[in-house]
Amino acid sequence: MLTKPIPSTGEALPVIGIGTYKGFDLADGAEARTRLADVLGRLFAAGGAIVDSSPMYGRAEARAGQALAALGKKDDAFIMTKVWTSGREAGLRQMRDSLTFFGVERIALMQIHNLVDWRTHLTTLREWQAAGKFKYIGLTHYTASAFGELEAVLRRETVDFLQIPYSIAEREAEARLLPLCREKRVALIANVPFGAGRLLRAVKGKPVPDWARAFGANTWAQFFLKFLLGHEACTCVIPGTGDPDHAADMLTAGEGRLPDAAERRRMIEAVAA
């Protein structure tokens, strides 16, 4: 799998990860454990490492932790999770729970989910980062309506990562946030890369353009993911799934070359047609 550097440190990060929203929010059981371990097994087999979760995702952190333990990959995973509550003490409890669910003493990236009580939590995140509990810290939001607030926070504060919705049909971030990430040396994580499934439904039954195969986009999922990664400011993409075959398809987008600027414009035109 291709990698891109994390701007704040230069560490190489695989470009495709697995998001655990919905797909990992499952009751515990043998079938769920086997299937989710298969999903993450495909991730590591493809050269990936990123597993993104949140307390907001119900049982996802626990299921992801079980899958990593079953694979013996807790130390190899680049675990991303979030704090999503108000108040310092509630945040501390939630982050301790996350460490327990994943069965680790250190998390690669802790993010403030949807900017909830971000001033309070940012102080805690910096303390825990200094103590070695987190390697990186970041911010997230799920809607473009918050991009103005995110921009204001990024201009005032220093963080390592920003996670936002970004897709070929939702490119508002390209106007200001992506250039700001380049300027401030912030890694950009693209979530909801298929527009919550809308993009894939819109092209169902249509062939992927032949010219897209030149950069290795053989399925629509690969087409949409490669489009995002072709932007120089986009560090990684985290499509969510609990299906091993879907994971294998999406992870393949991290192989081969990425589309250049002219090809990305052509991709936009192809989807709009």
Secondary structure, 3 states (H helix, E strand, C coil): CCEEECCCCCCEEECECEECCCCCCCCCCHHHHHHHHHHHHHHHHCCCCEEECCHHHCCHHHHHHHHHHHHCCCCCCEEEEEECCCCHHHHHHHHHHHHHHHCCCCEEEEEEHHHCCHHHHHHHHHHHHHCCCEEEEEEECCCHHHHHHHHHHHHHCCCCEEEEECECCECHHHCCHHHHHHHHCCEEEEECCCCCCHHHHHCCCCCCCHHHHHHCCCCHHHHHHHHHHCCCCEEEECCECCCHHHHHHHHHHHCCCCCCHHHHHHHHHHHHC
